[in-house]
Amino acid sequence: MPTFTITADNNITAFESEARVLANTPPDGFEVIATTKKEFDKATANWPIARYAEVWNSFAGVPPFGEIQPVKKFTDRKTAATRIWKTIQVLAEDLLRGNIRDTEAPHAPALAPKKAKPSKQATAKEAAPTAREGSKKAIVLKMMARKGGAILTDIMATTGWQAHTVRGFMAGTLKKAGMAVESSKSEAGERIYRLAK
C-alpha cells in the first residue's frame, strides 16, 4: 500500500511501502508519514489552516497536477485535508504505473515538485542544470543525450507523461534551466528531441 510523506518544506513523495520510507528518510526526517486518510488527518491536525494552502499551492499546476489551480485559503481543515489527500493519490497511481512498466531506467519515487519562488539572479555555478539521479528529469536527459535523441512516444512510455506534459517539460523546465533543446521529425513522422551540442 502506498505511503505518502511530507517534509517541512512541503515536498510530497509517494513510496511503495513504509519500508521504502525508512530506507529513504532524509537527515531532517519527514513531518508527515501516512498510508491512510485517517493517518494523514491525524498527522496534519495541528497544522495552521494556512499550511494546507501552502501544501496545495506547492503542487498546483505542476505535472502531474496540471489542472489544479492555486487557492488563497481553505475554509476548514477537513475540506483541505480531504482535497489534498484525494489529489496526491495521483502520485500513487504514477508509482504503480512505474512499477508495472518494464523500463531499463530505475524508478524514482513519485514527487510533487516544490514550486519555485522568485529569487535573485542565479550565479553561473547555480545556473548549471542538475537532476537527481533516477528522477524522471535525469532519465529524460539521458535519453535525449543518446546519438539519435529521444522519440516522444518513448519518453511518454518511460515517464508515464502525456504528450502535452513532455512538450511542457521541453519548453518550460529544460529551457528555463538554460538547456538548448532541438526538436525534429523522423522520416516516419515521429517527434524527436535532442540536447543541442
Backbone as a printed PyTorch tensor [residue, N CA C, xyz], in Angstrom:
tensor([[[  0.8520,  -1.1760,   0.0000],
         [  0.0000,   0.0000,   0.0000],
         [  0.8950,   1.2360,   0.0000]],

        [[  0.6430,   2.1910,  -0.9180],
         [  1.4860,   3.3830,  -0.9850],
         [  1.4790,   4.1750,   0.3250]],

        [[  2.6400,   4.7270,   0.6490],
         [  2.7950,   5.5550,   1.8380],
         [  3.2620,   6.9330,   1.3780]],

        [[  2.6160,   7.9720,   1.8840],
         [  2.9430,   9.3410,   1.4980],
         [  3.7290,  10.0230,   2.6060]],

        [[  4.6940,  10.8530,   2.1910],
         [  5.4690,  11.6300,   3.1510],
         [  5.4350,  13.1020,   2.7470]],

        [[  5.5430,  13.9560,   3.7530],
         [  5.6440,  15.3950,   3.5110],
         [  6.7660,  15.9200,   4.3880]],

        [[  7.6740,  16.6670,   3.7760],
         [  8.7680,  17.2740,   4.5280],
         [  8.3220,  18.6310,   5.0440]],

        [[  9.1480,  19.2390,   5.8700],
         [  8.8200,  20.5460,   6.4380],
         [  8.6840,  21.6180,   5.3620]],

        [[  9.3540,  21.4200,   4.1980],
         [  9.2420,  22.4020,   3.1150],
         [  8.2030,  21.9850,   2.0670]],

        [[  7.2270,  21.1380,   2.4810],
         [  6.0620,  20.7640,   1.6720],
         [  6.3730,  19.8840,   0.4630]],

        [[  7.4810,  19.1640,   0.4720],
         [  7.7970,  18.2400,  -0.6130],
         [  7.0740,  16.9220,  -0.3350]],

        [[  6.1490,  16.5310,  -1.2270],
         [  5.3350,  15.3360,  -1.0380],
         [  5.8900,  14.2110,  -1.9060]],

        [[  6.0450,  13.0230,  -1.3010],
         [  6.5590,  11.8640,  -2.0140],
         [  5.6710,  10.6610,  -1.7350]],

        [[  5.4730,   9.8290,  -2.7700],
         [  4.7510,   8.5700,  -2.5980],
         [  5.7650,   7.4420,  -2.6690]],

        [[  5.7340,   6.5470,  -1.6740],
         [  6.6100,   5.3810,  -1.6420],
         [  5.7700,   4.1190,  -1.7350]],

        [[  6.3950,   3.0310,  -2.2060],
         [  5.6840,   1.7610,  -2.3630],
         [  5.2270,   1.1940,  -1.0240]],

        [[  5.9890,   1.4400,   0.0290],
         [  5.6700,   0.8630,   1.3320],
         [  6.3620,   1.6700,   2.4230]],

        [[  6.0020,   1.3670,   3.6810],
         [  6.6570,   2.0410,   4.8040],
         [  8.1330,   1.6670,   4.8780]],

        [[  8.4650,   0.4530,   4.4390],
         [  9.8730,   0.0320,   4.4360],
         [ 10.6910,   0.9210,   3.5110]],

        [[ 10.1180,   1.3100,   2.3490],
         [ 10.8100,   2.1960,   1.4230],
         [ 10.9620,   3.5980,   2.0240]],

        [[  9.9950,   4.0040,   2.8350],
         [ 10.0880,   5.3010,   3.5140],
         [ 11.2940,   5.2910,   4.4400]],

        [[ 11.4250,   4.2300,   5.2400],
         [ 12.5430,   4.1350,   6.1820],
         [ 13.8810,   4.1320,   5.4580]],

        [[ 13.9280,   3.4730,   4.2930],
         [ 15.1750,   3.4040,   3.5300],
         [ 15.5330,   4.7370,   2.8870]],

        [[ 14.5620,   5.6310,   2.7180],
         [ 14.7900,   6.8980,   2.0300],
         [ 14.5680,   8.1200,   2.9150]],

        [[ 14.5760,   7.9350,   4.2200],
         [ 14.3420,   9.0530,   5.1310],
         [ 15.4970,  10.0480,   5.0570]],

        [[ 15.2030,  11.3350,   4.7940],
         [ 16.2650,  12.3430,   4.7430],
         [ 16.7820,  12.6510,   6.1420]],

        [[ 17.9360,  13.3180,   6.2320],
         [ 18.5030,  13.6330,   7.5420],
         [ 17.5460,  14.4200,   8.4450]],

        [[ 16.7470,  15.3190,   7.8570],
         [ 15.8060,  16.1140,   8.6490],
         [ 14.5390,  15.3470,   8.9860]],

        [[ 14.3560,  14.1660,   8.3850],
         [ 13.1670,  13.3600,   8.6350],
         [ 11.9670,  13.8790,   7.8700]],

        [[ 10.8500,  13.1960,   8.0170],
         [  9.6010,  13.5910,   7.3850],
         [  8.6810,  14.1680,   8.4530]],

        [[  7.9410,  15.1940,   8.0920],
         [  6.9870,  15.7820,   9.0280],
         [  5.7140,  14.9450,   9.0980]],

        [[  5.3310,  14.3690,   7.9420],
         [  4.1170,  13.5520,   7.8620],
         [  4.4480,  12.2400,   7.1640]],

        [[  3.9930,  11.1230,   7.7340],
         [  4.0640,   9.8140,   7.0910],
         [  2.6750,   9.2140,   7.2380]],

        [[  2.0210,   8.9390,   6.0970],
         [  0.6410,   8.4520,   6.1600],
         [  0.3700,   7.4500,   5.0480]],

        [[ -0.2810,   6.3600,   5.4220],
         [ -0.6970,   5.3530,   4.4530],
         [ -2.1970,   5.4440,   4.2020]],

        [[ -2.9360,   5.9760,   5.1720],
         [ -4.3860,   6.1070,   5.0440],
         [ -4.8050,   7.5490,   5.2640]],

        [[ -6.0280,   7.8400,   4.8530],
         [ -6.5810,   9.1920,   5.0430],
         [ -6.6500,   9.5270,   6.5340]],

        [[ -7.0030,   8.5270,   7.3560],
         [ -7.1000,   8.7440,   8.8010],
         [ -5.7390,   9.1320,   9.3820]],

        [[ -4.6760,   8.4450,   8.9500],
         [ -3.3260,   8.7850,   9.4120],
         [ -2.9280,  10.1850,   8.9390]],

        [[ -3.3050,  10.5080,   7.7030],
         [ -2.9950,  11.8350,   7.1610],
         [ -3.6950,  12.9270,   7.9670]],

        [[ -4.9820,  12.7080,   8.2780],
         [ -5.7370,  13.6800,   9.0770],
         [ -5.0910,  13.8860,  10.4470]],

        [[ -4.6910,  12.7810,  11.0720],
         [ -4.0860,  12.8600,  12.4050],
         [ -2.7360,  13.5800,  12.3550]],

        [[ -1.9330,  13.2700,  11.3200],
         [ -0.5950,  13.8690,  11.2080],
         [ -0.6420,  15.3600,  10.9030]],

        [[ -1.7300,  15.8160,  10.2680],
         [ -1.8140,  17.2330,   9.8890],
         [ -2.7740,  18.0270,  10.7770]],

        [[ -3.3060,  17.4010,  11.8160],
         [ -4.3230,  18.0400,  12.6650],
         [ -3.8380,  19.3320,  13.3300]],

        [[ -2.5430,  19.4230,  13.6240],
         [ -2.0260,  20.6150,  14.3170],
         [ -1.4890,  21.6800,  13.3710]],

        [[ -1.6070,  21.4640,  12.0800],
         [ -1.1510,  22.4700,  11.1200],
         [ -2.0170,  23.7190,  11.2150]],

        [[ -1.4110,  24.8960,  11.0470],
         [ -2.2360,  26.0990,  10.9000],
         [ -2.9990,  25.9850,   9.5780]],

        [[ -4.1710,  26.5540,   9.4860],
         [ -5.0040,  26.4330,   8.2850],
         [ -4.2670,  26.9430,   7.0450]],

        [[ -3.3900,  27.9360,   7.2130],
         [ -2.6340,  28.4760,   6.0770],
         [ -1.6650,  27.4400,   5.5030]],

        [[ -1.2130,  26.5020,   6.3180],
         [ -0.2610,  25.4770,   5.8490],
         [ -0.9010,  24.5880,   4.7780]],

        [[ -2.1890,  24.3060,   4.9080],
         [ -2.8600,  23.4840,   3.8980],
         [ -2.8120,  24.1700,   2.5310]],

        [[ -3.0330,  25.4840,   2.5240],
         [ -2.9720,  26.2340,   1.2630],
         [ -1.5520,  26.2250,   0.7050]],

        [[ -0.5400,  26.3080,   1.5850],
         [  0.8520,  26.2540,   1.1300],
         [  1.1470,  24.9230,   0.4620]],

        [[  0.7050,  23.8280,   1.0900],
         [  0.9230,  22.4940,   0.5240],
         [  0.2050,  22.3780,  -0.8170]],

        [[ -1.0550,  22.7870,  -0.8420],
         [ -1.8390,  22.7150,  -2.0810],
         [ -1.1680,  23.5160,  -3.1960]],

        [[ -0.7610,  24.7240,  -2.8930],
         [ -0.1650,  25.5970,  -3.9030],
         [  1.2260,  25.1380,  -4.3300]],

        [[  1.8920,  24.3030,  -3.5220],
         [  3.2190,  23.8130,  -3.9000],
         [  3.1540,  22.8390,  -5.0620]],

        [[  2.0010,  22.2050,  -5.2810],
         [  1.9020,  21.3070,  -6.4380],
         [  0.8360,  21.7080,  -7.4430]],

        [[  0.1140,  22.7790,  -7.1930],
         [ -0.9040,  23.2450,  -8.1360],
         [ -0.2550,  23.6710,  -9.4520]],

        [[ -0.7440,  23.1130, -10.5560],
         [ -0.2480,  23.4710, -11.8790],
         [  1.0170,  22.7690, -12.3050]],

        [[  1.6080,  21.9250, -11.4410],
         [  2.8460,  21.2230, -11.7510],
         [  2.5040,  19.7870, -12.1470]],

        [[  3.1180,  19.2380, -13.2340],
         [  2.8120,  17.8490, -13.6050],
         [  3.0660,  16.9190, -12.4290]],

        [[  2.2260,  15.9760, -12.1540],
         [  1.0270,  15.5700, -12.8870],
         [ -0.2420,  16.2790, -12.4150]],

        [[ -0.1110,  17.4360, -11.7950],
         [ -1.2620,  18.1600, -11.2490],
         [ -1.5950,  19.3820, -12.0980]],

        [[ -1.4600,  19.2820, -13.4130],
         [ -1.6040,  20.4190, -14.3140],
         [ -2.9200,  21.1650, -14.2200]],

        [[ -4.0180,  20.4670, -13.9150],
         [ -5.3350,  21.1140, -13.9150],
         [ -5.6570,  21.8020, -12.5890]],

        [[ -4.8790,  21.5680, -11.5730],
         [ -5.1750,  22.1010, -10.2440],
         [ -4.7880,  23.5690, -10.1620]],

        [[ -5.6980,  24.3730,  -9.6330],
         [ -5.4730,  25.8130,  -9.5090],
         [ -5.0740,  26.1690,  -8.0730]],

        [[ -4.1960,  27.1530,  -7.9010],
         [ -3.8300,  27.5990,  -6.5590],
         [ -5.0410,  28.1640,  -5.8050]],

        [[ -4.9520,  28.1490,  -4.4830],
         [ -6.0190,  28.7190,  -3.6480],
         [ -5.4100,  29.7560,  -2.7090]],

        [[ -6.2310,  30.7000,  -2.2680],
         [ -5.7580,  31.6810,  -1.2850],
         [ -5.8360,  31.0980,   0.1150]],

        [[ -6.9330,  30.3610,   0.3760],
         [ -7.0800,  29.7240,   1.6830],
         [ -8.1750,  28.6620,   1.5890]],

        [[ -8.1880,  27.7810,   2.5810],
         [ -9.2560,  26.8040,   2.7240],
         [-10.1610,  27.2710,   3.8580]],

        [[-11.4300,  26.9210,   3.7730],
         [-12.3640,  27.3620,   4.8050],
         [-12.2290,  26.5560,   6.0840]],

        [[-11.8650,  25.2660,   5.9550],
         [-11.6980,  24.4490,   7.1590],
         [-10.7010,  23.3200,   6.9020]],

        [[-10.1870,  22.7460,   7.9900],
         [ -9.1670,  21.6910,   7.9250],
         [ -9.6670,  20.4350,   7.2210]],

        [[-10.9150,  20.0460,   7.5270],
         [-11.4560,  18.8070,   6.9770],
         [-11.5010,  18.8650,   5.4480]],

        [[-12.0040,  19.9580,   4.9130],
         [-12.0630,  20.1320,   3.4590],
         [-10.6620,  20.1430,   2.8680]],

        [[ -9.7550,  20.8790,   3.4940],
         [ -8.3820,  20.9880,   2.9980],
         [ -7.7050,  19.6210,   2.9800]],

        [[ -7.7770,  18.8940,   4.0980],
         [ -7.1320,  17.5830,   4.1840],
         [ -7.7240,  16.6050,   3.1750]],

        [[ -9.0380,  16.6370,   3.0130],
         [ -9.7020,  15.7340,   2.0660],
         [ -9.2650,  16.0330,   0.6410]],

        [[ -9.2240,  17.3070,   0.2630],
         [ -8.8180,  17.6710,  -1.1060],
         [ -7.3580,  17.3140,  -1.3670]],

        [[ -6.4850,  17.5790,  -0.4040],
         [ -5.0690,  17.2560,  -0.5830],
         [ -4.8920,  15.7400,  -0.6840]],

        [[ -5.5300,  14.9800,   0.2190],
         [ -5.3980,  13.5170,   0.2070],
         [ -5.8830,  12.9410,  -1.1260]],

        [[ -7.0290,  13.4060,  -1.5830],
         [ -7.5890,  12.9000,  -2.8390],
         [ -6.6540,  13.2240,  -4.0040]],

        [[ -6.0940,  14.4060,  -4.0170],
         [ -5.2370,  14.8380,  -5.1110],
         [ -3.9170,  14.0860,  -5.1500]],

        [[ -3.3040,  13.8330,  -3.9970],
         [ -1.9940,  13.1690,  -4.0130],
         [ -2.0940,  11.6870,  -4.3630]],

        [[ -3.3100,  11.1780,  -4.4890],
         [ -3.4570,   9.7880,  -4.9290],
         [ -2.9180,   9.6120,  -6.3420]],

        [[ -2.8230,  10.7020,  -7.1120],
         [ -2.2320,  10.6590,  -8.4530],
         [ -0.7890,  10.1600,  -8.3600]],

        [[ -0.1000,  10.5420,  -7.2930],
         [  1.2890,  10.0920,  -7.1120],
         [  1.3460,   8.5860,  -6.9370]],

        [[  0.3840,   8.0290,  -6.2080],
         [  0.3450,   6.5800,  -6.0170],
         [  0.0770,   5.8790,  -7.3400]],

        [[ -0.8040,   6.4720,  -8.1680],
         [ -1.0820,   5.8910,  -9.4790],
         [  0.1630,   5.9280, -10.3590]],

        [[  0.9070,   7.0420, -10.3360],
         [  2.1570,   7.1390, -11.0950],
         [  3.1580,   6.1050, -10.6070]],

        [[  3.2190,   5.9260,  -9.2890],
         [  4.1350,   4.9530,  -8.7000],
         [  3.7850,   3.5470,  -9.1700]],

        [[  2.4970,   3.2110,  -9.1720],
         [  2.0430,   1.9020,  -9.6170],
         [  2.3610,   1.6890, -11.0870]],

        [[  2.0800,   2.7170, -11.9210],
         [  2.4030,   2.6070, -13.3510],
         [  3.8930,   2.3900, -13.5490]],

        [[  4.7010,   3.0960, -12.7700],
         [  6.1540,   2.9600, -12.8860],
         [  6.6220,   1.5690, -12.5120]],

        [[  5.9770,   0.9420, -11.5250],
         [  6.3610,  -0.4060, -11.1150],
         [  5.9360,  -1.4440, -12.1440]],

        [[  4.8270,  -1.1860, -12.8260],
         [  4.3280,  -2.1220, -13.8190],
         [  5.1280,  -2.0050, -15.1110]],

        [[  5.4910,  -0.7880, -15.4660],
         [  6.2040,  -0.5500, -16.7150],
         [  7.5740,  -1.2170, -16.6880]],

        [[  7.8940,  -1.9090, -17.7770],
         [  9.1890,  -2.5570, -17.8860],
         [ 10.1420,  -1.5690, -18.5220]],

        [[ 11.0330,  -1.0070, -17.7140],
         [ 11.9450,   0.0090, -18.2290],
         [ 13.3570,  -0.2840, -17.7700]],

        [[ 14.3150,   0.1370, -18.5740],
         [ 15.7140,  -0.0870, -18.2180],
         [ 16.1860,   0.8910, -17.1510]],

        [[ 15.4710,   1.9910, -17.0040],
         [ 15.8590,   3.0060, -16.0270],
         [ 15.2580,   2.6860, -14.6710]],

        [[ 15.9730,   2.9670, -13.5810],
         [ 15.4120,   2.7370, -12.2530],
         [ 14.2630,   3.6920, -12.0010]],

        [[ 13.2880,   3.2360, -11.2270],
         [ 12.1200,   4.0720, -10.9350],
         [ 12.3770,   4.9160,  -9.6980]],

        [[ 12.1490,   6.1870,  -9.8490],
         [ 12.3010,   7.1040,  -8.7250],
         [ 10.9470,   7.2830,  -8.0530]],

        [[ 10.9220,   7.5920,  -6.7640],
         [  9.6440,   7.8600,  -6.1140],
         [  8.9280,   9.0110,  -6.8120]],

        [[  7.6260,   8.9070,  -6.8840],
         [  6.8380,   9.9750,  -7.4980],
         [  6.8620,  11.1880,  -6.5770]],

        [[  7.1130,  12.3490,  -7.1370],
         [  7.2280,  13.5620,  -6.3320],
         [  6.2590,  14.6240,  -6.7950]],

        [[  5.8010,  15.3950,  -5.8820],
         [  5.0970,  16.6210,  -6.2160],
         [  6.1410,  17.7130,  -6.0890]],

        [[  6.6590,  18.2150,  -7.2050],
         [  7.7520,  19.1730,  -7.1440],
         [  7.3560,  20.4360,  -6.3880]],

        [[  8.3300,  20.9730,  -5.6980],
         [  8.1100,  22.2080,  -4.9710],
         [  8.1210,  23.3500,  -5.9720]],

        [[  7.1290,  24.2080,  -5.8930],
         [  7.0170,  25.3170,  -6.8170],
         [  8.1350,  26.3330,  -6.5270]],

        [[  8.7920,  26.7850,  -7.5750],
         [  9.9040,  27.7230,  -7.4140],
         [  9.3960,  29.0880,  -6.9770]],

        [[ 10.1180,  29.6860,  -6.0530],
         [  9.7830,  31.0370,  -5.6010],
         [ 10.6830,  32.0130,  -6.3500]],

        [[ 10.1660,  33.1990,  -6.6680],
         [ 11.0100,  34.1830,  -7.3360],
         [ 12.1970,  34.5210,  -6.4350]],

        [[ 13.3460,  34.6360,  -7.0360],
         [ 14.5340,  34.9470,  -6.2470],
         [ 15.4810,  35.8220,  -7.0530]],

        [[ 16.6230,  36.1280,  -6.4420],
         [ 17.6150,  36.9440,  -7.1250],
         [ 18.2270,  36.1490,  -8.2770]],

        [[ 18.9490,  36.8350,  -9.1530],
         [ 19.5830,  36.1970, -10.3010],
         [ 20.5560,  35.1100,  -9.8300]],

        [[ 20.5440,  33.9840, -10.5120],
         [ 21.4430,  32.8820, -10.1740],
         [ 22.8320,  33.1720, -10.7240]],

        [[ 23.8480,  32.7290,  -9.9890],
         [ 25.2110,  32.8510, -10.4920],
         [ 25.4280,  31.7590, -11.5230]],

        [[ 26.5140,  31.8180, -12.2620],
         [ 26.7870,  30.8100, -13.2910],
         [ 26.8410,  29.4100, -12.6890]],

        [[ 27.4290,  29.2890, -11.5000],
         [ 27.5250,  27.9810, -10.8460],
         [ 26.1440,  27.4670, -10.4580]],

        [[ 25.2820,  28.3570,  -9.9250],
         [ 23.9410,  27.9600,  -9.5180],
         [ 23.0630,  27.6460, -10.7200]],

        [[ 23.3380,  28.2820, -11.8650],
         [ 22.5030,  28.1070, -13.0410],
         [ 22.7570,  26.7810, -13.7530]],

        [[ 23.8500,  26.1040, -13.4420],
         [ 24.1500,  24.8330, -14.0920],
         [ 23.0330,  23.8410, -13.7960]],

        [[ 22.4200,  23.2560, -14.8550],
         [ 21.2910,  22.3460, -14.6370],
         [ 21.7120,  21.0630, -13.9510]],

        [[ 20.9130,  20.6420, -13.0080],
         [ 21.1770,  19.3930, -12.3140],
         [ 19.8960,  18.5850, -12.2570]],

        [[ 20.0490,  17.2800, -12.1320],
         [ 18.8970,  16.3950, -11.9920],
         [ 19.2710,  15.3020, -11.0070]],

        [[ 18.3740,  15.0310, -10.0850],
         [ 18.5980,  13.9840,  -9.0980],
         [ 18.6810,  12.6430,  -9.8060]],

        [[ 19.6930,  11.8440,  -9.4980],
         [ 19.8980,  10.5260, -10.1030],
         [ 18.6430,   9.6750,  -9.9630]],

        [[ 18.1750,   9.1250, -11.0750],
         [ 16.9990,   8.2690, -11.0600],
         [ 15.6850,   9.0140, -11.2130]],

        [[ 15.7240,  10.3610, -11.2090],
         [ 14.4890,  11.1340, -11.3620],
         [ 14.0410,  11.0750, -12.8200]],

        [[ 12.7920,  11.4220, -13.0520],
         [ 12.2800,  11.4230, -14.4210],
         [ 13.0660,  12.4170, -15.2780]],

        [[ 13.4330,  13.5530, -14.6950],
         [ 14.2240,  14.5420, -15.4380],
         [ 15.5480,  13.9300, -15.8640]],

        [[ 16.2250,  13.2370, -14.9390],
         [ 17.5200,  12.6190, -15.2600],
         [ 17.3560,  11.5520, -16.3370]],

        [[ 16.2810,  10.7790, -16.2480],
         [ 16.0350,   9.7200, -17.2290],
         [ 15.8230,  10.3250, -18.6140]],

        [[ 14.9980,  11.3790, -18.6900],
         [ 14.7180,  12.0110, -19.9830],
         [ 15.9860,  12.6560, -20.5460]],

        [[ 16.7580,  13.3220, -19.7030],
         [ 18.0130,  13.9340, -20.1710],
         [ 18.9590,  12.8800, -20.7300]],

        [[ 19.0330,  11.7230, -20.0800],
         [ 19.8860,  10.6330, -20.5500],
         [ 19.3920,  10.1370, -21.9110]],

        [[ 18.0760,  10.0230, -22.0640],
         [ 17.5030,   9.5800, -23.3370],
         [ 17.8210,  10.5910, -24.4470]],

        [[ 17.6990,  11.8810, -24.1260],
         [ 17.9270,  12.9190, -25.1270],
         [ 19.3980,  13.0320, -25.5170]],

        [[ 20.2960,  12.6060, -24.6330],
         [ 21.7300,  12.6950, -24.9070],
         [ 22.2140,  11.5690, -25.8220]],

        [[ 21.3650,  10.5680, -26.0610],
         [ 21.7610,   9.4750, -26.9580],
         [ 21.9960,  10.0180, -28.3660]],

        [[ 22.7160,   9.2590, -29.1650],
         [ 23.0730,   9.6820, -30.5200],
         [ 21.8470,  10.0710, -31.3430]],

        [[ 20.8170,   9.2590, -31.3080],
         [ 19.6180,   9.5370, -32.1020],
         [ 18.6010,  10.4090, -31.3970]],

        [[ 18.8630,  10.8110, -30.1710],
         [ 17.9100,  11.5920, -29.4040],
         [ 16.8450,  10.7020, -28.7920]],

        [[ 15.7380,  11.2910, -28.4080],
         [ 14.6510,  10.5530, -27.7680],
         [ 13.3520,  10.8130, -28.5140]],

        [[ 12.6580,   9.7380, -28.8520],
         [ 11.3740,   9.8420, -29.5460],
         [ 10.2970,  10.1620, -28.5140]],

        [[  9.3750,  11.0430, -28.8850],
         [  8.3010,  11.4740, -27.9870],
         [  7.5790,  10.2870, -27.3570]],

        [[  7.2220,   9.3060, -28.1530],
         [  6.4650,   8.1610, -27.6240],
         [  7.2920,   7.3500, -26.6230]],

        [[  8.6260,   7.2900, -26.8250],
         [  9.4900,   6.5820, -25.8710],
         [  9.5350,   7.3290, -24.5340]],

        [[  9.6130,   8.6650, -24.6060],
         [  9.6300,   9.4680, -23.3780],
         [  8.3150,   9.2650, -22.6240]],

        [[  7.1980,   9.2810, -23.3700],
         [  5.8880,   9.0880, -22.7450],
         [  5.7920,   7.7210, -22.0740]],

        [[  6.2780,   6.6830, -22.7500],
         [  6.2030,   5.3290, -22.2020],
         [  7.0830,   5.1830, -20.9610]],

        [[  8.2370,   5.8160, -20.9590],
         [  9.1700,   5.6870, -19.8450],
         [  8.7180,   6.4700, -18.6140]],

        [[  8.1830,   7.6720, -18.8410],
         [  7.8180,   8.5360, -17.7100],
         [  6.3610,   8.4100, -17.2860]],

        [[  5.5030,   7.9340, -18.1880],
         [  4.0750,   7.9040, -17.8890],
         [  3.4140,   9.2490, -18.1490]],

        [[  4.1630,  10.1960, -18.7480],
         [  3.6270,  11.5160, -19.0490],
         [  2.7950,  11.4680, -20.3230]],

        [[  1.9050,  12.4490, -20.4670],
         [  1.1740,  12.6240, -21.7100],
         [  1.9890,  13.5420, -22.6160]],

        [[  1.6140,  13.5780, -23.9070],
         [  2.3870,  14.3540, -24.8840],
         [  2.5040,  15.8230, -24.4800]],

        [[  1.4150,  16.4280, -23.9790],
         [  1.4790,  17.8480, -23.6160],
         [  2.4040,  18.0720, -22.4180]],

        [[  2.5210,  17.0820, -21.5510],
         [  3.4320,  17.2120, -20.4080],
         [  4.8810,  17.1750, -20.8800]],

        [[  5.1760,  16.2970, -21.8410],
         [  6.5390,  16.2200, -22.3940],
         [  6.8840,  17.5420, -23.0730]],

        [[  5.9480,  18.0730, -23.8760],
         [  6.2140,  19.3520, -24.5490],
         [  6.4420,  20.4690, -23.5320]],

        [[  5.6510,  20.4820, -22.4660],
         [  5.8340,  21.4860, -21.4180],
         [  7.1790,  21.3380, -20.7250]],

        [[  7.6000,  20.1000, -20.5160],
         [  8.8990,  19.8300, -19.8990],
         [ 10.0190,  20.3830, -20.7830]],

        [[  9.9100,  20.1460, -22.1010],
         [ 10.9510,  20.6080, -23.0290],
         [ 10.9800,  22.1400, -23.1050]],

        [[  9.7860,  22.7260, -23.2800],
         [  9.7080,  24.1800, -23.4720],
         [  9.8400,  24.9570, -22.1700]],

        [[  9.4450,  24.3390, -21.0780],
         [  9.4840,  25.0480, -19.8000],
         [ 10.6900,  24.6970, -18.9700]],

        [[ 10.6650,  23.5040, -18.3900],
         [ 11.6920,  23.0860, -17.4360],
         [ 13.1000,  23.1610, -18.0190]],

        [[ 13.3070,  22.5490, -19.1860],
         [ 14.6660,  22.4980, -19.7410],
         [ 15.1350,  23.8440, -20.2580]],

        [[ 14.2740,  24.5650, -20.9540],
         [ 14.6980,  25.8710, -21.4820],
         [ 14.9350,  26.8640, -20.3620]],

        [[ 14.1020,  26.8160, -19.3110],
         [ 14.3080,  27.7110, -18.1690],
         [ 15.6070,  27.3830, -17.4480]],

        [[ 16.0480,  26.1190, -17.5470],
         [ 17.3060,  25.7100, -16.9260],
         [ 18.4930,  26.0560, -17.8210]],

        [[ 18.2250,  26.7000, -18.9630],
         [ 19.3060,  27.1210, -19.8510],
         [ 19.7670,  26.0410, -20.8040]],

        [[ 18.9930,  24.9900, -20.9580],
         [ 19.3800,  23.9020, -21.8560],
         [ 18.7600,  24.1370, -23.2240]],

        [[ 19.5480,  23.9490, -24.2780],
         [ 19.0470,  24.1040, -25.6440],
         [ 18.4970,  22.7620, -26.1070]],

        [[ 17.2390,  22.7690, -26.5150],
         [ 16.5740,  21.5460, -26.9500],
         [ 16.2980,  21.6450, -28.4420]],

        [[ 16.7090,  20.6120, -29.1890],
         [ 16.4110,  20.5390, -30.6130],
         [ 15.2370,  19.6010, -30.8110]],

        [[ 14.2780,  20.0210, -31.6090],
         [ 13.0970,  19.2160, -31.8920],
         [ 12.9970,  19.0210, -33.3980]],

        [[ 12.7950,  17.7790, -33.8340],
         [ 12.6730,  17.4860, -35.2600],
         [ 11.7510,  16.2970, -35.4370]],

        [[ 11.4520,  15.9900, -36.7040],
         [ 10.6250,  14.8270, -37.0070],
         [ 11.4550,  13.8330, -37.7930]],

        [[ 11.2600,  12.5450, -37.4890],
         [ 11.9550,  11.4950, -38.2280],
         [ 11.2600,  11.2860, -39.5670]],

        [[ 11.8430,  10.4440, -40.4130],
         [ 11.2260,  10.1430, -41.6990],
         [  9.8600,   9.5050, -41.4980]],

        [[  9.6960,   8.8010, -40.3850],
         [  8.4140,   8.1440, -40.0850],
         [  7.4080,   9.1280, -39.4780]],

        [[  7.8170,  10.3780, -39.2940],
         [  6.9150,  11.3920, -38.7530],
         [  6.8720,  11.4490, -37.2390]],

        [[  7.8160,  10.7810, -36.5570],
         [  7.8460,  10.7830, -35.0980],
         [  8.6370,  11.9910, -34.5950]],

        [[  8.1380,  12.6340, -33.5460],
         [  8.8120,  13.7830, -32.9510],
         [ 10.0330,  13.2930, -32.1700]],

        [[ 11.1900,  13.9210, -32.4000],
         [ 12.4440,  13.5440, -31.7350],
         [ 13.0080,  14.7700, -31.0260]],

        [[ 13.4450,  14.5770, -29.7760],
         [ 14.0640,  15.6410, -29.0030],
         [ 15.5240,  15.2930, -28.7380]],

        [[ 16.4030,  16.2960, -28.8790],
         [ 17.8260,  16.1150, -28.5990],
         [ 18.3240,  17.3130, -27.7890]],

        [[ 19.3690,  17.0900, -27.0400],
         [ 20.0570,  18.2110, -26.3840],
         [ 21.0100,  18.7940, -27.3910]],

        [[ 20.9460,  20.1130, -27.5920],
         [ 21.8270,  20.7730, -28.5530],
         [ 23.2530,  20.7290, -28.0260]],

        [[ 24.1680,  20.5050, -28.9040],
         [ 25.6000,  20.4150, -28.5280],
         [ 26.1890,  21.7910, -28.4130]]])
